[in-house]
């Protein structure tokens, strides 16, 4: 998952301003492999590796590096131990877990030097749902068939969905991260830029150790503290991890992925996963479609969408419940009817690209075909600065985005749509480079 509070995903792209920190942070962070994402995190590496390069903070968000040292960290730790004790941590646990902790300059460098990285959804999906990731996923499903089927029976979450998250977060356990989580979190908490958040994670990590789920030496993960096969952050682990093996420990770190996979299913179930309902279905949009209806707030039964000409590309769409039309790359890209389970996966990572990646990978693991519609490959993702420029220009022209933060959320999408309507353009709400040029 990802680091909470730092991520957001612009419709149609995954950007550094959307991801950053890593793992199942619950609804806030998301990591693909051993990096974190503000919303979606990927890495432009071979398809067999996790997607860990995805996002990164924009340089404008990065505070200047302050001179720090092991001595400064040690002084900070003295005060921290008092706060940790007040939070219920035993002194012996604190002394043992924090012994030998040093200020890790490599972690700070990773945190500071996150240059902006943007990726279109179609480029992201090439890696997220590559042939290698599909074949490795099928092999993982076969190897762990008994375990995944038992998890599916208990929690009602499709085993392919659990496997898809596993595949995106750590390449099916191949890239779980090897950083000392306690040292990483102590360094980041002391560093201060996001000190309160990382101190909360550090206290949670120490409570995990105090509870006996693992030891300081075995608690490894991403540089930002996401852990295990499906990259839980410490606070999410405390709240949602389960002991599926029955050995008295919630072990998400070992080579055996059982507890991690069950914890992921339990997490999704907790947030309302509906058994038997798809995340979404690819559909075709008819000529003359009213694109103002492509809005997450507007839902209809698939049969009612069908009356408006919205049809499944692989056959009729069953009435699995209310669905909304999603155009992740605007009217020129693939279209989907998305159901409530789409929102449940968003609790793991809020980026549309990540959710579609998980959903489509899970479909492919079940033997479904690739996405059939094309993408606007002539387009590129807007940079963070360009997204801010778009928001400023929209607001200046009377289409208030209610803030200039470089994040393409519902308010900016609505402003884009209003501008498009004023210019007799297709009101798909897509923040494209072409639209920015029209605003200029």
N, C-alpha and C positions, 0 to 999 in steps of 0.2 A: 504494500500500500504506500501511502505517502505521508509526508509530513503535513500535519493539519495546519490549516490556516494560511498556507503559503501558495495554495494552488487554485488554479482555475483554468478552464480550457476554452479557448475561443472556438466558436463553431467552425469546423472545417480544418482547423490546424491544431497542432500541438505546439506549444511554445514554452520557452524557458520561463516566462512569467507565469506559467501554469504549473510547473512541477518543481519539486525539489526536496527531497529529504528522504524518503523512502520507505515504505512498507505498509503493512496494513495498519495504518494509523487509524483505522476507523475511517470516518468520513473526511479525513483531511490529508493525508499524505499518500503518496502512492509511489511505489518503487518498482522498477522493472529490473530485477537483478539486484546488484548491490549498490544501487543509487536510489535517491529519493526523487520524487517528483512532486512538483507543486500540484500537479494534476495528473500528469502522465509522464512517465519518464522512460526514455529509450536511449538506445545507443546504436550508433551507426556501425555495427560490427557484423561479423558473420551471422547468418540467421540462426545458427545453433546456440548463440549466446543470448543472454537476456537483454532486453531493451533498456539499457541503463543510462543513456546519455540525454534523455529526453529533455528534461528541462532544468533550467537553471535560472537563478535569479538574475535580473537585469542589473547591469553595473550601477545604474542610478539608484538601485535599492541597497547597494552594498556600502556599509559604513567603512570608514578608513580603518586600516589595521592598526591596532594599538600595540605598543611594545608590551610583551608579556613574557613570563618566564616560569620555570618550575617553582621558583620561590614565591611568585605571586599566586600561583595555583595552590600551593600549600597553605598560604595564608587564607585564601578563599575557602579551602576545604575545612579549616577550623570553624569558620562560621557556618558552613554548610552542614557539618556534622550536628551542630546544635539544632538546626532547622529539621534535619532528617530525623533526629531523635524525637523531636516534638511531633513528627508525622508518624511515629510508631516504630521506628527502626531500632533494633537492638545494637548497643554499642559494639558488641563483639563482631556483629555482621559488618558494621561500618568499618571497623579497623581492619578486618581481614580483606574485605572487598576493595578498599581504597588504598591499601598498602602498596607502595611502589608506583602509584599513579603519577604520570608525568604530563607536562603540557605538550600536547602532540601537534607540532607545527604542520605536519602533513595534513591533519584534519582541518586546520584553519585555512590552509592553502586551498583545499578542496572546496571549503565553504565560501571563500572569498573569490576565487578565480573561476566563477561560473559564468562564462560569457554567454550572451544570449544565443539560444539555439531554437530555431523554429523548423517545423516540418509539416508538410501538408498531410492530410489524413491518408491520401492514397499512398504516399511514400511510407508512412508509418505502418500501414497495413501490409505492405510488401514484406516487411520484416516481422511484424507481429504474427502474421498468418502465412509465413513462408512454407514452402514444401518441406523444408527440414523441420520446422517447428511442428507441422502436422504429423509427419512420420514419427518424430520423437514422441509426440503426444500419444499417438496410437500405441507405440511400444510401451509407454508408461502406463497407459490404461490396461494393456494386456498383462503387464507385470504385476500391477496392483489391483487387478480386477476384483478379487475377493474383498479387499479392504475398502475400495471405493464403492462397491455395491452395498456393503454394510453401512457405510456412511450415508449413502443415498437413501437407504431404507429408514435410517434413524431421523435424518433431518429433512428429507424430501427435496433436497437440492440435486439436480442432475449431476451425475459423476463427471460428465464431460465439461460442465461449467467449472467445477472445482479443479479439474485437470487443466483447463484453459488458464485460470488464474495462476496456478502453479507454474505453467509454462511461461507466462509473461513475467511473473515476479522473479523467478530464479532459474528459468530454463529447465524445469522439472528437477530442481534440486542441485543443478550443476554449479550455480553461482549464488551461493548463500551469503557471501561476504565473510571476510576473515579478520575484520577489525575488532579490537578489544572494545566491546560496547561500553563498558564502564569508563574506560579511559576517554573514549570519543565523547561521550555525553558530559563527562566532567569538564573536558576541555571546552566544549561548546557552551556549557552553562557558565563557566568562568569567563569566557570570552565576552559575553554580555550582549551581543547583537540581538540574539533571541534567547537571552539568558533564562527568562521565566519559563519558557516552553521547555527548554532542554533540562532545566533543573527538575521540572515536573517529571520528565522522562527518566532522569537519573534516579529520583526517589522511587519511581515505579520499578525500575530495573533492580534496584537493591531489594525491594520487597519481593520480587520474583525469586531472588537468591535466598532471602530469609524464609520464604515459603518452602524452599527445598526443591523447586522445579529444575534448577541447574546450579552450576558453580560459576564463580567469576571467570575461571579459565575457559569454561565451555561457552560462556555467553559471548558469542561472536556475531558479527553482522555487518551491515553497511556502515559507511563512515558517519552517517547521521543517526545510527541507532536502530534501523529496521532489522528484524531478526528472522532467521529460519527460512524454511522452504517457501513460505508465502508472505514473508516480510512483514511481520507484525511489529508495531512499535510497542514499547513497554506498557503504556497505559491501556492500549487496546488488548494486549495480551492478558493483563490482569482482569479485564472485564469480560473477555469473550473466549479465551483459550480453554480447551477442554482436554481431559485425560481420557482419550478413547481406548487406549490399550489397557487401562485399569491397573497400571503399575504404581499409581500414587503420584505420578509426576506428569505435568503438561510439557512434554518434551518436543519442541519444534526445531531443535538444533541438530539432532542426530541424523544419521543416514536414513533411518527409518522415518518416512514422512507421515506416518499414520496420524499422530496427534496434530500435526500442522494442517493436514488436509481436512480432518474432522473439525478443527477450529475454524477454518475458513467456511465450511458448510454451516457450522453453528452461527457464525457471524451473519451470513446471508439470511439464514432462517430468522435470526433475531430481528432483522430489519424488514421482515415481511415477505420473504421469498414465497411465491405461489407455485406449488407443485403442478407440473404439467403445462405451465404457461411459458411460451417462448419469451426471450428478451425483446425480440423484434423480428420482423419479416420484411425482406426486400420487396418493394412494390414498384409498379410503373405509374407515372403521373400522366393523365390525359392532356391533350392540347386544350387550351382554354381553362385550365384549372385555376381556381381562385387561390393564389399563393398566400393570401392572408390567413388561410385556414391551416397553413403549415406552422403551427404554433403549439408548443408543449401544453399550453393552457386549454387547448381545444381538443377534446377527445370524443370519439364516436365508436360505435361497434364496427368491426371490419365489414359487416354486411352493409352498414350505412355508408361507409367510405366507398364501398363497391358501387353503390348507386351513383356516386359522384365520379365514377370512372377510375378510382384508385384500386388497382388489381395486383394480386401477388404475381411476381414474375415466374414462380415455380408452381403455379396452381392457385386455387382458391384459398383464402385465408380464413381459418376457422374462427369462430367467435370466442376468443379467449378472454374477452373483457374489453373495457374501453381502451382505445389506442389513439395515439397522436401521430401526425405525420412529421418525420424528421428529415431535413435536407442538410446533412453535415457539410456539404460542399456547394450549397445553393442549388438552383434549379438545373444547373448543367451537370450535376453529379448524381450518384445513386440516392434513392429515396427509400425510406423505411417506415413501416408502421411499428411504433414501439409501445410496449405494454408496461405494466407496473414493475415487472422484473428488471426492466432497464434502469429504473430509479433505484432498485435495490443494489445492483452492481455499482451504481454511482456512489453508494455509501463506501465502497472500497476505494474508488478513485473517481473524482468528479469529471474527468475529461471525457467528452463524447468519443474521442478517438480510442481511448482505453476501453470504454464500455463496448463499443462496436468491435474492437479487437478481441476482447474476451468472448463476446457473443458469437462473432463469426468463427473464431477458432473452435469454439465448442460445437458449432454446427458442422464444421469440416471434420471434426473428430467423430461425428456421428455419420459421416458419409455424404453430407449435403454438398452441393456444388459451390463454386466460388461466386462471389458477387458478379452479377451479369452486366450491370449497367456500367457505362464509362465514367470517367472523372475528368474535370477540367484541367488536364495536365499542362495546358498552356499557361496556367496561372501559377502563382507562387504564394507562399505564406507571407503575410505582412509582418514586418519587424515590430518590436515593441514600440519604437519611436513612431512608426507609421500608424499603429493602432491608436496611439495617443493623438497624433495629428488628426486622424479621422474623427475621433471624439470631439476634439476642439472645433473642427470645421462644421461638424453636424450641429453642435450646440450654437455656434455663431450664426448659422443659417436658420435657426429657429427649431431645430430638432434636438431637444435637450437629452443628452445621455446621462445627466445627473451625476457628473463626475468625469474626470480624466485620469483613468488608472491603467490604460493599456489592456484592459481585460474585456473581452467581447462577451458580455453577459446579456441577460434578457432586456435590460434597459437600452443598451446600445443596439441590440438587434431590432428592437421596436423603433428606435430612432432611424436606423438604416431603412427599415421598411417604410416609414413615413416619408423619408426623402425619396425613396424609389417611387412611391405613389404620386408624389408631387411632380415627378419628372416622367410619368407614364412608363416607368420601367417595371419589370416583373418584381413584385414585392416579396422576394424570397428571404429578405433580411440578411443576406450573406455579405459579410464585410470583405470584399475583394479588392485587389489592387485596382481593377477597372473602376470600381465605385469611388475609390479614393481619388483617382484622376478626375472623375466627374465633379467631385467636391472641390477640387482645386480650380 
